[in-house]
Amino acid sequence: MKISRILTRALSLVAACSMSLGMVGCLKKDDDGKINAKNLMDGITPRDVSELSDITPHNTGAADFALRLFKASAREGENTLISPLSVLYALSMTANGAEKETLAEMESVLGMRTGELNEYLYSYMKNLPQGEKYKLSVANSIWFRDDDRFTVNGDFLQTNADYYKADIYKAPFDDSTLKDVNNWVNGKTDGMIPEILDQISDQSIMLLVNALAFDAEWIDPYTKDQVRDGKFTKEDGTKQDASFMYGYEDSYIQDENAIGFVKYYSGAKYAFVALLPNEGVSVSDYVSTLDGEKVLRLLSSQKGADVSTAIPKFEIEYDVEMSKILQNMGMKEAFDGDKADFGKLGSSEAGNIYISRVIHKTFISVGEKGTRAGAATVVDMVESCMPMPQERKVVILDRPFVYMLVDCENNLPFFIGTMMDVGN
């Protein structure tokens, strides 16, 4: 049995979370969210690295990965919610330890070479818009088992410190480490993901954790008289009680199979995007038509109109184990204990290092004032300018639809979901 295991976590949260991306020293914390782990990077600080002057050429690749992962993750007839940006950060940190065919497969699935990913995600993270009423923040950390059998490659640590500003901890991987990791995640997600791990395996030797947090108020919050009870009709015809938030927007988006709208958060840096499939088109059939290029094209082709809208108030928790999903996407060797090559990460006397599982958890709450959402991903390794209104449209989300939380500057969806059942 291979004794080397890496836990890679990515957290994406739509919650108010401060950007805490620097190195963390030896902190002692109690059960109220404090950390009791040694800093592995004493004497090593992140180096200055070059920032891309324009990340636009890479947005299509990132959006394409987002849609491919979403399509591969979607469960027919069930609510789905993932944060592809969170998963991208976690897997990109991990890819810095991969070599040969393992690396080639990871780069193919992620859509860019590791050097490009490092520069893109560093530049993306550094330029996230932040305001008094909106915030999207990213944090990363790496946790190592304190074990003489495991040797960590210093260049791997340095690269992730440079480009991902990862906090680095050396820990015993016992119950105290379990508590530390959960406390770190809880803190970085403003309490939206209070626990990402229920245990740390005896074979686990590393955890790579990404936290992405978003919290934003609508530009035009809904008033009490805009919230009315109604019925949401599932694809099987079942009707559910729901509270709908009624309003008006200035533009709509449309393709041959769906119509939707964009509702902006304060500052218009981020937006909630809804896509309602036409009558007779199922959500799964519509999702199958989407790819990164199409979504970017949709988001950049808003048409001016008076749009009457209604969004059901909802709150969703979601989790999925992504190992099979990623293997089906082409990332096969990284999960193979015999073939995986993570030689740039380090080595273990107990056996080869490979990924055993990828756990992803998400949360979202959409209400009158705005949106909060959270997500966590764990990779477990073993040893626009708006046109003037021209017409009137109606988009009432009273049946299953696709929704996204989007970074408007890059038109990049950092959360994607399907709303199939408001009762879940």
Solvent accessible surface area in square Angstrom, and as a share of the most:
residue,aa,sasa,rsa
1,M,175,0.78
2,K,62,0.26
3,I,52,0.26
4,S,0,0.00
5,R,34,0.13
6,I,0,0.00
7,L,1,0.00
8,T,0,0.00
9,R,0,0.00
10,A,0,0.00
11,L,0,0.00
12,S,0,0.00
13,L,0,0.00
14,V,0,0.00
15,A,0,0.00
16,A,39,0.30
17,C,9,0.05
18,S,76,0.49
19,M,73,0.33
20,S,42,0.27
21,L,28,0.14
22,G,43,0.42
23,M,52,0.23
24,V,25,0.14
25,G,36,0.34
26,C,90,0.54
27,L,71,0.35
28,K,177,0.75
29,K,72,0.31
30,D,73,0.38
31,D,104,0.54
32,D,129,0.67
33,G,23,0.22
34,K,90,0.38
35,I,9,0.05
36,N,77,0.39
37,A,8,0.07
38,K,109,0.46
39,N,19,0.10
40,L,48,0.24
41,M,2,0.01
42,D,100,0.52
43,G,85,0.82
44,I,67,0.34
45,T,95,0.55
46,P,37,0.24
47,R,142,0.52
48,D,149,0.77
49,V,31,0.18
50,S,89,0.57
51,E,73,0.33
52,L,42,0.21
53,S,124,0.80
54,D,82,0.42
55,I,26,0.13
56,T,85,0.49
57,P,99,0.62
58,H,38,0.17
59,N,8,0.04
60,T,64,0.37
61,G,20,0.20
62,A,3,0.02
63,A,0,0.00
64,D,45,0.23
65,F,1,0.00
66,A,2,0.02
67,L,1,0.00
68,R,73,0.27
69,L,0,0.00
70,F,0,0.00
71,K,74,0.31
72,A,44,0.34
73,S,4,0.03
74,A,39,0.30
75,R,94,0.34
76,E,145,0.65
77,G,42,0.41
78,E,85,0.38
79,N,11,0.06
80,T,1,0.00
81,L,0,0.00
82,I,0,0.00
83,S,0,0.00
84,P,1,0.01
85,L,5,0.03
86,S,0,0.00
87,V,0,0.00
88,L,3,0.01
89,Y,0,0.00
90,A,0,0.00
91,L,0,0.00
92,S,1,0.01
93,M,0,0.00
94,T,0,0.00
95,A,1,0.01
96,N,14,0.07
97,G,0,0.00
98,A,0,0.00
99,E,54,0.24
100,K,159,0.68
101,E,91,0.41
102,T,0,0.00
103,L,34,0.17
104,A,48,0.37
105,E,32,0.14
106,M,0,0.00
107,E,21,0.09
108,S,84,0.54
109,V,2,0.01
110,L,0,0.00
111,G,37,0.35
112,M,15,0.07
113,R,164,0.60
114,T,23,0.14
115,G,41,0.40
116,E,67,0.30
117,L,1,0.00
118,N,10,0.05
119,E,61,0.27
120,Y,0,0.00
121,L,0,0.00
122,Y,15,0.06
123,S,0,0.00
124,Y,3,0.01
125,M,5,0.02
126,K,121,0.51
127,N,83,0.43
128,L,14,0.07
129,P,22,0.14
130,Q,72,0.32
131,G,27,0.26
132,E,174,0.78
133,K,103,0.44
134,Y,31,0.12
135,K,62,0.26
136,L,0,0.00
137,S,3,0.02
138,V,1,0.01
139,A,3,0.02
140,N,0,0.00
141,S,0,0.00
142,I,0,0.00
143,W,0,0.00
144,F,2,0.01
145,R,36,0.13
146,D,65,0.34
147,D,34,0.17
148,D,142,0.73
149,R,98,0.36
150,F,17,0.07
151,T,85,0.49
152,V,37,0.21
153,N,52,0.26
154,G,45,0.43
155,D,108,0.56
156,F,4,0.02
157,L,11,0.05
158,Q,26,0.12
159,T,33,0.19
160,N,0,0.00
161,A,0,0.00
162,D,0,0.00
163,Y,47,0.18
164,Y,0,0.00
165,K,42,0.18
166,A,0,0.00
167,D,0,0.00
168,I,0,0.00
169,Y,1,0.00
170,K,63,0.27
171,A,0,0.00
172,P,67,0.42
173,F,11,0.05
174,D,71,0.37
175,D,117,0.60
176,S,42,0.27
177,T,0,0.00
178,L,34,0.17
179,K,93,0.40
180,D,5,0.02
181,V,0,0.00
182,N,15,0.08
183,N,19,0.10
184,W,7,0.03
185,V,0,0.00
186,N,48,0.25
187,G,51,0.49
188,K,27,0.12
189,T,0,0.00
190,D,70,0.36
191,G,38,0.36
192,M,18,0.08
193,I,10,0.05
194,P,88,0.56
195,E,91,0.41
196,I,4,0.02
197,L,3,0.02
198,D,109,0.56
199,Q,108,0.48
200,I,23,0.12
201,S,19,0.12
202,D,114,0.59
203,Q,35,0.15
204,S,0,0.00
205,I,3,0.01
206,M,0,0.00
207,L,0,0.00
208,L,0,0.00
209,V,0,0.00
210,N,0,0.00
211,A,2,0.01
212,L,0,0.00
213,A,1,0.01
214,F,0,0.00
215,D,37,0.19
216,A,2,0.02
217,E,71,0.32
218,W,4,0.01
219,I,83,0.42
220,D,99,0.51
221,P,64,0.40
222,Y,15,0.06
223,T,78,0.45
224,K,185,0.78
225,D,112,0.58
226,Q,53,0.24
227,V,35,0.20
228,R,123,0.45
229,D,126,0.65
230,G,24,0.23
231,K,112,0.47
232,F,0,0.00
233,T,39,0.23
234,K,48,0.20
235,E,88,0.40
236,D,111,0.57
237,G,44,0.43
238,T,67,0.39
239,K,129,0.55
240,Q,33,0.15
241,D,109,0.56
242,A,14,0.11
243,S,36,0.23
244,F,3,0.01
245,M,0,0.00
246,Y,61,0.23
247,G,8,0.08
248,Y,160,0.61
249,E,23,0.10
250,D,78,0.40
251,S,1,0.01
252,Y,10,0.04
253,I,0,0.00
254,Q,73,0.32
255,D,25,0.13
256,E,128,0.57
257,N,35,0.18
258,A,0,0.00
259,I,27,0.14
260,G,0,0.00
261,F,0,0.00
262,V,6,0.04
263,K,10,0.04
264,Y,32,0.12
265,Y,0,0.00
266,S,22,0.14
267,G,44,0.43
268,A,45,0.35
269,K,81,0.34
270,Y,0,0.00
271,A,1,0.01
272,F,0,0.00
273,V,1,0.01
274,A,0,0.00
275,L,3,0.02
276,L,12,0.06
277,P,2,0.01
278,N,56,0.29
279,E,139,0.62
280,G,87,0.84
281,V,43,0.24
282,S,34,0.22
283,V,6,0.04
284,S,43,0.27
285,D,86,0.44
286,Y,0,0.00
287,V,6,0.04
288,S,72,0.47
289,T,55,0.32
290,L,1,0.00
291,D,61,0.32
292,G,0,0.00
293,E,111,0.50
294,K,21,0.09
295,V,1,0.01
296,L,30,0.15
297,R,139,0.51
298,L,11,0.05
299,L,8,0.04
300,S,78,0.50
301,S,47,0.30
302,Q,29,0.13
303,K,92,0.39
304,G,2,0.02
305,A,0,0.00
306,D,55,0.29
307,V,0,0.00
308,S,24,0.15
309,T,1,0.01
310,A,0,0.00
311,I,0,0.00
312,P,0,0.00
313,K,75,0.32
314,F,13,0.06
315,E,106,0.47
316,I,5,0.03
317,E,142,0.64
318,Y,15,0.06
319,D,83,0.43
320,V,13,0.08
321,E,81,0.36
322,M,0,0.00
323,S,7,0.05
324,K,141,0.60
325,I,21,0.11
326,L,0,0.00
327,Q,44,0.19
328,N,122,0.62
329,M,39,0.17
330,G,26,0.25
331,M,0,0.00
332,K,117,0.50
333,E,29,0.13
334,A,1,0.01
335,F,25,0.10
336,D,47,0.24
337,G,14,0.13
338,D,120,0.62
339,K,131,0.55
340,A,5,0.04
341,D,33,0.17
342,F,5,0.02
343,G,39,0.38
344,K,87,0.37
345,L,0,0.00
346,G,11,0.10
347,S,66,0.43
348,S,19,0.12
349,E,144,0.65
350,A,31,0.24
351,G,24,0.24
352,N,49,0.25
353,I,6,0.03
354,Y,39,0.15
355,I,0,0.00
356,S,39,0.25
357,R,56,0.20
358,V,0,0.00
359,I,28,0.14
360,H,0,0.00
361,K,62,0.26
362,T,3,0.02
363,F,24,0.10
364,I,0,0.00
365,S,29,0.19
366,V,3,0.02
367,G,17,0.16
368,E,51,0.23
369,K,155,0.66
370,G,11,0.11
371,T,2,0.01
372,R,87,0.32
373,A,0,0.00
374,G,0,0.00
375,A,0,0.00
376,A,0,0.00
377,T,0,0.00
378,V,0,0.00
379,V,0,0.00
380,D,0,0.00
381,M,0,0.00
382,V,4,0.02
383,E,3,0.01
384,S,109,0.70
385,C,132,0.79
386,M,73,0.33
387,P,51,0.32
388,M,153,0.68
389,P,58,0.36
390,Q,144,0.64
391,E,81,0.36
392,R,152,0.55
393,K,45,0.19
394,V,92,0.53
395,V,1,0.00
396,I,43,0.22
397,L,0,0.00
398,D,51,0.26
399,R,54,0.20
400,P,9,0.05
401,F,0,0.00
402,V,0,0.00
403,Y,2,0.01
404,M,1,0.00
405,L,0,0.00
406,V,3,0.02
407,D,1,0.01
408,C,27,0.16
409,E,125,0.56
410,N,22,0.11
411,N,35,0.18
412,L,4,0.02
413,P,1,0.01
414,F,0,0.00
415,F,0,0.00
416,I,0,0.00
417,G,0,0.00
418,T,4,0.02
419,M,0,0.00
420,M,10,0.04
421,D,16,0.08
422,V,25,0.15
423,G,62,0.59
424,N,105,0.54
